[in-house]
Amino acid sequence: MSIFKAFIYLIFASIIFLVIDGFAAKKEYYKGIIIDKKYANNTGLSGGSTTGETPFAPIPEQKTDPKGFSFSIRGESNQTVHVIPNNEMYHNASLGDSITYIKYKGLLTSILWNTIPQKLEKHPNNTNYLKIQREKKINNPLNKETLQLHSRIKKIYKKADTDLSKGIEYADSLIHNDEFLSKQNKIANIQVIIGEILYDNNQIDLALERFLLVKKKEPKHLKNDANIAGCYIKKGDYKKALELLTEASNINKDFKWLIGNYYEVIKSKPNAINVYKELYDSDNQAYSYCKERIEELQNSKAKMYEELKYLKRRERTIMLINNSGGFKVKTVKY
């Protein structure tokens, strides 16, 4: 038998196999929730993708491109299945809607037969939609890094508030063993937090040790310099404290607030008021707290600060990518 004839026989055998497999195919019905919907232009012109109620539709001259539509469906087994809906179903569907789809399983194979969406069920509420949007936000790679760091910091504070030594012990275990913090270069952040917790618990020498460790690796860490200044004031070294605060305020005027605190500590009320006024005049909305402090100091009965007052020490501003591609700035408190 020649190679050509063998090839022809193989083609006929394959066709017969497909026909038999198709006739013997068994319908199986499945149900799941739409977790993503996309349109990809397969005709060479520009296309796009989106989620939600307003999908990126095909451009007008490309009305017949059903292969461009797709749903990602999360089934009962938590596996993700991809199906190709028709034009009408695609545009009617939203994230969180339920969909029934058919999967044809052949006699010998299930690979050659498409999964077909059959019925769409619109949900009267948006609970599933919000849940999916939240999952997409959390699972975004950039958000994941931010939220992982946030969760670690939150746990440090929680443990330290219950038991200081256990909180410090936990934070140190992260410094030595947490690969995520090492890869993201966040070890210094954790050291600063440990120092601040120790400072707030009047463990000044131990706090200063942590801040000086950070100073060696990140000499231009302004917040850390301000923390060191606070320790020096506690230890009576006012000259070093003012030098650090002045250097920091020359780069970021926010730190002038702490210079005003410094003058209160050394009982120089006029200088303190002048610094607060200068900061308030530069932006009366952002530094409204300076006006409040000036008014307090103008009262003859007002007590001057005896240490630096670190505002919003237990707050962090984090930036999260939302599902439309924009950013949301969020302030978290610990």
Secondary structure by P-SEA (a helix, b strand, c coil): ccaaaaaaaaaaaaaaaaaaaaaabbbbbbbbbbcbbbbbbcccccccccccccccccccccccccccbbbbbbccccbbbbbbbcaaaaaaccccbbbbbbbbbcccccccccccccbbbbbccaaaaaaaaaaaaaacaaaaaaaaaaaaaaaaaaaaaacaaaaaaaaaaaacccaaaaaacaaaaaaaaaaaaaaaacaaaaaaaaaaaaaaacccaaaaaaaaaaaaaaacaaaaaaaaaaaaaaacccaaaaaaaaaaaacaaaaaaaaaaaaaaaccccaaaaaaaaaaaaccccccccccccccccbbbbbbbccccbbbbbbbcc
